[in-house]
Amino acid sequence: MSKILVTGATGNVGRHVVTELAEAGIEVRALVRDPSKARLPEGVEVVRGDLTRPETLEAALDDVESVFLVWPGFAAETAEPVIKAIAQHARRLVYLSANGADLADGEEPTIFHQAVERLIRQSGISWTMLRPGGFAANTLMWADQIKQGVVRWPFGAASRPLIHEKDIAAVAVHALTSAGQAGAVHVLSGPEQLTQAEQVRVIGEAVGREVRWEELPVEEARPLLLAAWGDEKFVDGALRAWGEFVASPEKGTDTVARLLGRPALTFRQWALDHAADFR
Ligand SMILES: NC(=O)c1ccc[n+]([C@@H]2O[C@H](COP(=O)([O-])OP(=O)(O)OC[C@H]3O[C@@H](n4cnc5c(N)ncnc54)[C@H](OP(=O)(O)O)[C@@H]3O)[C@@H](O)[C@H]2O)c1
């Protein structure tokens, strides 16, 4: 198996993709912006590059067969030259997209994942799309409040089957290293629905501390989230989504278990793996 380039290699998912590939003895190269802060496993080749500056990616793409692409939250406009460069060098691309990235013919993208998926499909490279729903890692946003014993947040009844980043990474490794993955779109989730209030309780149990949920009215939550996150569109999108997940919880899939031949990791397992982050 030839070399695989992993972008987002210091992030939630990419770090596990790098580790799993290295442990399997596959040649892996990690793209990072600052090698001195990367903290990747011994022996992994680390190359400096910036996805917003395509001219910095040439060295990273030299002699790679496959690429795992994470497109961080920035706009899709700059993705075109990056995807073109990847398609010139590599034969296979696995993209960390998102649930809901479907785009009908002639429809204009409303989220960057749709725009990036379209560019990938048009590039001619052999592709696989991974479309996870909510990451379990999103609950790290409550870490400070959990340390205080109470989470004040809106929509405690919003329910999602959150996915462990290790499962997304394991599916990515499967897609990067198995035959029959060209043109596959994998919608991914964790194994069980939990409301936000239940997620907080499970984290408390993993940490060994009782943590209370206190329902925060949306009118009070919005200015607090705006102050914390800055981006009005993102805040309103999150509030809308949580509101919708009260009446219609995010749908789960069995894709992780089907592809990996083992059950998807539970949220409880995720909380145990991250207990130190909440102490
Ligand atoms: N959270 C969710 O519920 C959810 C659900 C579905 C899909 N997603 C998608 O998952 C992706 C995020 O994955 P993640 O959580 O694994 O990532 P993450 O933990 O947010 O980390 C982002 C990664 O991107 C790198 N990065 C940032 N800017 C860069 C740049 N200009 N050039 C090169 N690398 C850069 C970061 O590297 P540095 O170390 O240099 O900062 C880091 O490795 C996003 O596309 C998101 O939309 C998220």
The ligand as a MOL file (V3000), in Angstrom:
LIG
                    3D

  0  0  0     0  0            999 V3000
M  V30 BEGIN CTAB
M  V30 COUNTS 48 52 0 0 0
M  V30 BEGIN ATOM
M  V30 1 N -18.6410 18.5330 14.9770 0
M  V30 2 C -19.6060 17.9100 14.3470 0
M  V30 3 O -20.6490 17.5390 14.9180 0
M  V30 4 C -19.4440 17.5940 12.8800 0
M  V30 5 C -20.4310 16.8350 12.2290 0
M  V30 6 C -20.2560 16.5190 10.8690 0
M  V30 7 C -19.1310 16.9820 10.1890 0
M  V30 8 N -18.1860 17.7200 10.8470 0 CHG=1
M  V30 9 C -17.0290 18.2120 10.0850 0
M  V30 10 O -15.8280 17.6310 10.5840 0
M  V30 11 C -14.7460 18.5240 10.2380 0
M  V30 12 C -13.8820 18.7790 11.4660 0
M  V30 13 O -13.2540 17.5720 11.8410 0
M  V30 14 P -12.5080 17.4510 13.2410 0
M  V30 15 O -13.4800 17.7240 14.3520 0
M  V30 16 O -11.7680 16.1850 13.2200 0 CHG=-1
M  V30 17 O -11.4880 18.6550 13.1540 0
M  V30 18 P -11.0290 19.6380 14.3330 0
M  V30 19 O -10.8030 18.8470 15.5880 0
M  V30 20 O -11.9870 20.7840 14.3540 0
M  V30 21 O -9.6220 20.1140 13.8020 0
M  V30 22 C -9.4790 20.8790 12.6280 0
M  V30 23 C -8.2240 20.4080 11.9290 0
M  V30 24 O -8.0370 21.1880 10.7440 0
M  V30 25 C -6.7250 21.7380 10.7770 0
M  V30 26 N -6.7070 23.0400 10.1130 0
M  V30 27 C -7.3780 24.1490 10.4710 0
M  V30 28 N -7.1130 25.1390 9.6190 0
M  V30 29 C -6.2310 24.6400 8.7150 0
M  V30 30 C -5.5740 25.1800 7.5890 0
M  V30 31 N -5.7530 26.4580 7.2080 0
M  V30 32 N -4.7300 24.3790 6.8850 0
M  V30 33 C -4.5120 23.1000 7.2680 0
M  V30 34 N -5.1190 22.5250 8.3100 0
M  V30 35 C -5.9720 23.2960 9.0340 0
M  V30 36 C -6.3860 21.8490 12.2370 0
M  V30 37 O -4.9710 21.8930 12.3510 0
M  V30 38 P -4.1750 22.8960 13.3230 0
M  V30 39 O -3.5620 21.9940 14.3580 0
M  V30 40 O -3.1650 23.4930 12.4350 0
M  V30 41 O -5.1680 23.8880 13.8760 0
M  V30 42 C -6.9710 20.5620 12.7800 0
M  V30 43 O -6.1260 19.4740 12.5390 0
M  V30 44 C -15.3640 19.8230 9.7200 0
M  V30 45 O -15.3550 19.8580 8.3210 0
M  V30 46 C -16.7990 19.7000 10.2330 0
M  V30 47 O -17.6990 20.4550 9.4570 0
M  V30 48 C -18.3050 18.0320 12.1770 0
M  V30 END ATOM
M  V30 BEGIN BOND
M  V30 1 1 1 2
M  V30 2 2 2 3
M  V30 3 1 2 4
M  V30 4 1 4 5
M  V30 5 2 4 48
M  V30 6 2 5 6
M  V30 7 1 6 7
M  V30 8 2 7 8
M  V30 9 1 8 9
M  V30 10 1 8 48
M  V30 11 1 9 10
M  V30 12 1 9 46
M  V30 13 1 10 11
M  V30 14 1 11 12
M  V30 15 1 11 44
M  V30 16 1 12 13
M  V30 17 1 13 14
M  V30 18 2 14 15
M  V30 19 1 14 16
M  V30 20 1 14 17
M  V30 21 1 17 18
M  V30 22 2 18 19
M  V30 23 1 18 20
M  V30 24 1 18 21
M  V30 25 1 21 22
M  V30 26 1 22 23
M  V30 27 1 23 24
M  V30 28 1 23 42
M  V30 29 1 24 25
M  V30 30 1 25 26
M  V30 31 1 25 36
M  V30 32 1 26 27
M  V30 33 1 26 35
M  V30 34 2 27 28
M  V30 35 1 28 29
M  V30 36 1 29 30
M  V30 37 2 29 35
M  V30 38 1 30 31
M  V30 39 2 30 32
M  V30 40 1 32 33
M  V30 41 2 33 34
M  V30 42 1 34 35
M  V30 43 1 36 37
M  V30 44 1 36 42
M  V30 45 1 37 38
M  V30 46 2 38 39
M  V30 47 1 38 40
M  V30 48 1 38 41
M  V30 49 1 42 43
M  V30 50 1 44 45
M  V30 51 1 44 46
M  V30 52 1 46 47
M  V30 END BOND
M  V30 END CTAB
M  END
